[in-house]
Amino acid sequence: MPKVLSESEIKQYIEEGYFYPVEIMPIDDMSVLRRQLEVFEGKQGHPIEGQQRAKVHLLFKWIDDLMRHPILVDAVEDLIGPDILCWNTAFWIKEAQTPSYVGWHQDLQYWGLDNDELVSVWIALSPATAESGCMSVMPRSHKKLFAHTETYHEDNMLTRGQEIEINNATTIAMPLQPGQASFHNVKSAHGSGPNNSKDRRIGLSMHYMPTHTRQLFSKWDSAALVRGEDTHNHFVHTPIPVRDFDPEAVAFHQRASDTLREIVYKDAQQTNKPTL
Ligand SMILES: O=C(O)CCC(=O)C(=O)O
């Protein structure tokens, strides 16, 4: 018996490779979380950047809590079963009226993971609309692998500026209000356009996988055990921070985010882009 998703949502995810929106929390509760991010950015004097954007559950206690939110994890359990790791949590921020975009891509090809069960959850902290550059997905694209061109375009937020040629394929925009999330399979082709709105577009992606998953690009990698049991131990479990910038978790973040960088930059040109 599924815990959160309906049979038709599960069927849509399996057949089409995505579904949205799922209500995770009310808008007002999400605006409290957005404020926590922006208070931090105000104190450091600039938006979060570089390695502050990846494995962020190790830096911010409130993100570790969000990653373990029962509605989210129940929904993921409905899709991949009860023993669940979260491999990465990453901010995707497009400042108001800026040209940054995300080229059409499939994640699986760059993450070194050995199966296609990983579920990507993208949760909105601010309105994600057609105007602000919400994510779009190509239905049923998770059933094959596409060739990517590595453009290194400066406005493409991806490490290599990778792009799939989508030609006339059908694509579906996934607008979300703060507190709502979309779910897509690690092989689903997705991308997003620039933010032409007057507000920042702030999203957090969280990548959940079954505990039997292996990392093929690195001998050492980490993930958070968010539910169930891990009898495989292919990933070192991330510590749970007791507060934002807990020294033990921050030290772990250094190694975890350096490793992530090595994985996503495997065979790529080095750029100063974030590790996404
Ligand atoms: O934030 C976006 O527009 C794209 C995010 C993305 O590519 C991902 O979550 O895998």
The ligand as a Gaussian input file, in Angstrom:
#p B3LYP/6-31G(d) Opt

LIG

0 1
 O       17.121000      24.043000     -11.308000
 C       16.995000      23.713000     -12.474000
 O       16.414000      24.406000     -13.288000
 C       17.559000      22.389000     -12.944000
 C       17.878000      21.455000     -11.816000
 C       18.475000      20.172000     -12.230000
 O       19.024000      20.016000     -13.301000
 C       18.398000      19.041000     -11.301000
 O       17.828000      19.174000     -10.215000
 O       18.907000      17.931000     -11.642000

